[in-house]
Amino acid sequence: MQAALAFGIAFRVDDATIEKYKGYNIDLEAASGEIHHLLPVPAVFLVGTDGKIAFSHANPNYEVRLAPEVLLAAAKAALPSAK
């Protein structure tokens, strides 16, 4: 979760949602071993060998995922030989 916080992709689950999860037998505290009620937003990062982020994609809607073709194009564009 420290990495998610550092990347700015963590969000706090509200109390109403925590209670709703419990109705589905989902216990975030038991699953994470923490009481912070934080979850990460689904995200993709391409990081260069220089440590710089060459590409990022995040969407709070976990049902919307990055198309593989977009990720592949971003990876190819980030290659040193592509510049």
KELUM-916291 format. One record per residue (C-alpha): residue in one letter; x, y, z. Coordinates in steps of 0.25 Angstrom, whole numbers, padded with zeros to 4 digits, always signed. Example, Ala and Ser with C-alpha at 12.3 -4.5 7.8 and 13.67 -1.06 7.14 Angstrom:
# KELUM-916291
a+0049-0018+0031/s+0055-0004+0029/
//
This chain:
# KELUM-916291
m+0000+0000+0000/q+0012+0009+0002/a+0015+0008-0013/a+0000+0011-0016/l+0001+0023-0008/a+0014+0028-0014/f+0008+0026-0028/g-0005+0033-0024/i-0014+0022-0027/a-0019+0018-0013/f-0033+0021-0009/r-0040+0020+0004/v-0052+0010+0004/d-0064+0018+0011/d-0071+0012+0023/a-0084+0008+0015/t-0076+0000+0005/i-0068-0007+0017/e-0082-0011+0022/k-0087-0015+0009/y-0074-0024+0007/k-0076-0031+0020/g-0090-0035+0015/y-0082-0042+0004/n-0072-0048+0014/i-0061-0039+0009/d-0053-0034+0021/l-0043-0024+0016/e-0036-0024+0029/a-0034-0039+0030/a-0030-0039+0015/s-0019-0028+0017/g-0015-0030+0031/e-0018-0015+0033/i-0029-0006+0037/h-0026+0006+0028/h-0037+0002+0018/l-0029+0006+0006/l-0029-0001-0008/p-0021+0002-0020/v-0027+0007-0033/p-0024-0003-0044/a-0012+0003-0051/v-0001+0000-0061/f+0013+0007-0061/l+0024+0006-0071/v+0037+0010-0064/g+0050+0012-0072/t+0064+0007-0067/d+0066+0021-0063/g+0055+0020-0053/k+0046+0030-0060/i+0032+0027-0063/a+0030+0025-0078/f+0015+0022-0078/s+0004+0021-0068/h-0010+0018-0068/a-0020+0017-0056/n-0035+0016-0056/p-0043+0016-0043/n-0054+0007-0050/y-0047-0007-0048/e-0056-0012-0060/v-0049-0003-0070/r-0035-0009-0073/l-0024-0004-0083/a-0025-0010-0096/p-0013-0019-0099/e-0010-0012-0112/v-0009+0001-0105/l+0001-0004-0095/l+0009-0011-0106/a+0010+0002-0114/a+0014+0010-0101/a+0025-0001-0098/k+0030+0000-0113/a+0030+0015-0112/a+0037+0015-0099/l+0049+0007-0105/p+0062+0015-0106/s+0063+0010-0121/a+0049+0016-0124/k+0054+0030-0121/
//
